[in-house]
Amino acid sequence: MGKIRILIADDHAVLRAGLRMLINAQPDMEVVGEAGEGREAIKKVRLLRPDVVLLDLSMPGLGGLAALPILKARVPEAKVLILTMYDDESYLRQVLESGGSGYVVKKAADVELLTAVRAISRGELYVHSSMTRVLVEKVANKGGVRETGLVHLLEKLSEREQQVLRLLAHGYTNQQIADELFLSVKTIETYRARLMEKLKLRSRAELVKYALKKGLLSPAV
């Protein structure tokens, strides 16, 4: 399988350079192009046909929100991951409605960006954990969760696995869950992988919808 081909569209050259170094250091990714504003991004996506476009919302000229629907109309197969400083649900809704596949805030750790790129390259939706609720609404409205993963499986989980599931569904990161339960991050990662396998789920959105159906998101954990 070939590498994930990525185009970076951001008006800050220093940020582009940092992202390029991060991405090209991954064995399964490569940067195939860069752009400093929306119109240039659209031209380069049409020319280079990348698998994933990292698109900044705020750029001079044609910004990311305006460029996204044009880009998707001209190159529908391109998967667009918004990379922005705005942790804002209204922007996220506009991105999803315009065909975006993901939304990550710039303050997120490098590993989350790489996780997001890999997820949307597989055809999944990915959003920053603080805005999981909007993603769940999107998936629920589109019928994107496989119901086979939602039936009679809760009883297969241990009490600790249910705790981890509940915290994940509330948008906690692995580190936050580890701190909450006084466990290591590696242990939480193991629990998370086990949950996904037991519940036959593939993404955070499916996991959260499962938790909603089972009543695990009622306020306090």
TAFEN-V479058 format. One record per residue. N is the residue number from 0. RES is the residue in one letter. SS is DSSP state (A for helix, B for strand, O for the rest). PHI is phi in degrees with one decimal (* if undefined). Layout:
{{N	RES	SS	PHI} {N	RES	SS	PHI}}
This chain:
{{0	M	O	*} {1	G	O	-75.8} {2	K	O	-74.2} {3	I	B	-75.0} {4	R	B	-90.7} {5	I	B	-125.0} {6	L	B	-113.9} {7	I	B	-104.2} {8	A	B	-119.8} {9	D	O	-156.5} {10	D	O	-82.4} {11	H	O	-95.7} {12	A	A	-62.0} {13	V	A	-65.7} {14	L	A	-63.6} {15	R	A	-58.8} {16	A	A	-63.1} {17	G	A	-65.2} {18	L	A	-64.8} {19	R	A	-60.2} {20	M	A	-64.4} {21	L	A	-61.1} {22	I	A	-68.8} {23	N	A	-68.7} {24	A	O	-79.4} {25	Q	O	-86.6} {26	P	O	-67.3} {27	D	O	-111.9} {28	M	B	-138.3} {29	E	B	-153.7} {30	V	B	-86.9} {31	V	B	-107.1} {32	G	B	-175.8} {33	E	B	-140.7} {34	A	B	-146.6} {35	G	O	-105.1} {36	E	O	-158.9} {37	G	A	-60.1} {38	R	A	-64.7} {39	E	A	-63.1} {40	A	A	-62.0} {41	I	A	-61.6} {42	K	A	-60.8} {43	K	A	-72.0} {44	V	A	-66.3} {45	R	A	-64.0} {46	L	A	-79.2} {47	L	A	-94.2} {48	R	O	49.5} {49	P	O	-71.1} {50	D	O	-76.1} {51	V	B	-133.0} {52	V	B	-113.4} {53	L	B	-88.0} {54	L	B	-122.4} {55	D	B	-78.3} {56	L	O	-71.2} {57	S	O	-105.8} {58	M	O	-135.8} {59	P	O	-65.1} {60	G	O	73.6} {61	L	O	-85.2} {62	G	O	-76.1} {63	G	A	-62.8} {64	L	A	-62.5} {65	A	A	-74.6} {66	A	A	-74.1} {67	L	A	-56.5} {68	P	A	-64.1} {69	I	A	-67.5} {70	L	A	-60.8} {71	K	A	-68.1} {72	A	A	-68.9} {73	R	A	-89.2} {74	V	O	-134.6} {75	P	O	-61.0} {76	E	O	-75.5} {77	A	O	-67.9} {78	K	B	-100.4} {79	V	B	-109.0} {80	L	B	-110.3} {81	I	B	-78.5} {82	L	B	-120.1} {83	T	B	-147.3} {84	M	O	-86.9} {85	Y	O	-92.4} {86	D	O	-91.0} {87	D	O	-133.8} {88	E	A	-66.5} {89	S	A	-66.4} {90	Y	A	-64.3} {91	L	A	-60.0} {92	R	A	-60.2} {93	Q	A	-63.0} {94	V	A	-63.6} {95	L	A	-64.5} {96	E	A	-66.3} {97	S	O	-90.4} {98	G	O	100.0} {99	G	O	-67.0} {100	S	O	-104.6} {101	G	B	-164.6} {102	Y	B	-149.7} {103	V	B	-129.0} {104	V	B	-83.8} {105	K	O	-65.3} {106	K	O	-76.3} {107	A	O	-66.0} {108	A	O	-64.7} {109	D	A	-53.1} {110	V	A	-63.0} {111	E	A	-67.9} {112	L	A	-60.6} {113	L	A	-65.4} {114	T	A	-61.5} {115	A	A	-63.9} {116	V	A	-59.6} {117	R	A	-64.6} {118	A	A	-64.1} {119	I	A	-73.1} {120	S	A	-67.4} {121	R	O	-88.2} {122	G	O	93.3} {123	E	O	-91.5} {124	L	O	-93.8} {125	Y	B	-143.2} {126	V	B	-133.5} {127	H	O	-56.4} {128	S	A	-55.9} {129	S	A	-69.0} {130	M	A	-119.0} {131	T	A	-55.8} {132	R	A	-56.9} {133	V	A	-66.0} {134	L	A	-64.8} {135	V	A	-60.4} {136	E	A	-58.8} {137	K	A	-62.3} {138	V	A	-66.2} {139	A	A	-63.0} {140	N	A	-65.9} {141	K	A	-90.3} {142	G	O	68.1} {143	G	O	-84.6} {144	V	O	-102.6} {145	R	O	-73.3} {146	E	A	-64.2} {147	T	A	-60.3} {148	G	A	-85.6} {149	L	A	-114.1} {150	V	O	-113.9} {151	H	O	52.7} {152	L	O	-110.7} {153	L	A	-60.7} {154	E	A	-66.6} {155	K	A	-78.9} {156	L	O	-91.9} {157	S	O	-73.2} {158	E	A	-59.9} {159	R	A	-65.5} {160	E	A	-64.2} {161	Q	A	-66.6} {162	Q	A	-62.2} {163	V	A	-63.9} {164	L	A	-58.0} {165	R	A	-62.0} {166	L	A	-69.1} {167	L	A	-59.9} {168	A	A	-66.4} {169	H	O	-81.8} {170	G	O	94.7} {171	Y	O	-68.0} {172	T	O	-79.6} {173	N	A	-57.8} {174	Q	A	-64.7} {175	Q	A	-65.9} {176	I	A	-67.2} {177	A	A	-58.9} {178	D	A	-64.8} {179	E	A	-65.4} {180	L	A	-102.3} {181	F	O	57.4} {182	L	O	-125.7} {183	S	O	-80.9} {184	V	A	-61.5} {185	K	A	-61.9} {186	T	A	-63.7} {187	I	A	-64.8} {188	E	A	-60.5} {189	T	A	-65.4} {190	Y	A	-60.1} {191	R	A	-63.0} {192	A	A	-62.6} {193	R	A	-66.2} {194	L	A	-60.6} {195	M	A	-60.3} {196	E	A	-70.0} {197	K	A	-64.3} {198	L	A	-89.3} {199	K	O	58.0} {200	L	O	-111.5} {201	R	O	-120.3} {202	S	O	-151.9} {203	R	A	-61.1} {204	A	A	-60.5} {205	E	A	-65.6} {206	L	A	-62.5} {207	V	A	-67.4} {208	K	A	-65.3} {209	Y	A	-59.7} {210	A	A	-61.1} {211	L	A	-62.8} {212	K	A	-64.7} {213	K	O	-91.4} {214	G	O	74.6} {215	L	O	-87.7} {216	L	O	-103.9} {217	S	O	-69.3} {218	P	O	-25.3} {219	A	O	-86.4} {220	V	O	-96.1}}
